[in-house]
């Protein structure tokens, strides 16, 4: 056992240490083994990590990402309702800056509508054998969107080679420019994960936050020529989540 792993285990034993709260996993996909794990099978709300399931359902359906679809839904977001925006632009806003209205619009644009989107997403989830994972909306705002750290690691294994998700989700920032009549709308996107601004080995990233879920993040990282999954759920604030992420990335 390396010294860094030994020290981390000692820290985990401290009763007031931040790692004792919530769930986390560091998983080595190359060796197919857990490096670190705590409360990995506790079912928890996953907040906006749900948006990775939304992206996956849209991509699996083979929908035209250049097709412009109507911005619609009840959530807040940066796109004016009623505007027609390319799915690719909505996908970028959803995965980089966690735009809730973009996620809703993608679900409503799904063939068969929002309800069919939910049915197909959960059929896919069940097909992976994720018995504790359930998706009830496209944004993650509802507490019914739940999973475990263990099952999210399995889900990440299924999507980790997706080129579109890799290309978008780890961007530090981006800009969407949309024509509107004779004018254009410029929407600046900023990644919600502080770790992408510190580490250059994050391949996939998605944060999440609601009061029931706490602060969450899922990441695919690369180190020592190997790919690792990182899942952190149920942290009380961004600082606690970021501290754990830093330790697991550097481990």
Secondary structure, 3 states (H helix, E strand, C coil): CCHHHHHHHHHHCCCCCHHHCCEEEEEECCCCEEEEEECCCCCEECHHHHHHHHHHHHHHCCCCCCCEEECCCCCCCCCCCCCEEEHHHHHHHHHHCCCHHHHHHHHHCCCCHHHHHHHHHHHHHHHCCCCCCECCCCCCCCCCCEECHHHHHHHHHHHCCCHHHHHHHCCCEEEEEEEECCEEEEEEEECCCHHHHCCCCEEEEEEEEECCCEEEEEEEEEECCEEEEEEEEEECCHHHHHHHHHHHHHC
